């Protein structure tokens, strides 16, 4: 029985074997189809014409995902490591709307939660392997948080000053009817979004707007430089990743996960 569970775990959580790759491909196709089903079901025309087909297909997908959910719980050494993990919670939330629609009248509104199934693709595609880089970015942002705070304070001060100036120059006739609305315009212009709902009418106001637009390009690049410089001083020593619970804090030569106890595959 232990050999069967180990083989099942390798197929479900790993992609090193042909069976594991086939399982992942099939799961990706099922996830994509189920998400497309949710999208088409939201279109009233399609729902009216193909409502019965959508209902049957939804139950088929739900049963398949339910079987997969319990197989994941069955084959790992510590079930709680998966049940209470991020993807375990996502998998559970993707299942309950269909069952709630039967138990509770009017619960069909929660069917939109089924779109969470698309998050499962990240695990299947092994994008969690890039979480080490994401952790490095998080550490770099924490290391440079004071510089970023000073930068944001500078930007906020700048938009308040520029908004106040534009309020004095343009006035209510041009749409700058209060300082708050003028600050909103300054933020939109500085970030080069440019909704166009408010625009300066005077030559002086347009000249200031042009300066703000040029400043926006240089200001946007500042946070990137701050974080990038901090990343050079951030070292990520945790190289191991558990394929079961996706825990990143694993020694490189670990044989078992120190979080859920699953066997490590250090060659991944």
PyMOL commands that set and color helices and strands:
alter all, ss='L'
color gray80, all
select helices_A, chain A and resi 2-13+18-41+44-75+79-83+86-103+107-124+127-143+145-170+172-174+179-190+203-231
alter helices_A, ss='H'
color red, helices_A
deselect
rebuild
show_as cartoon
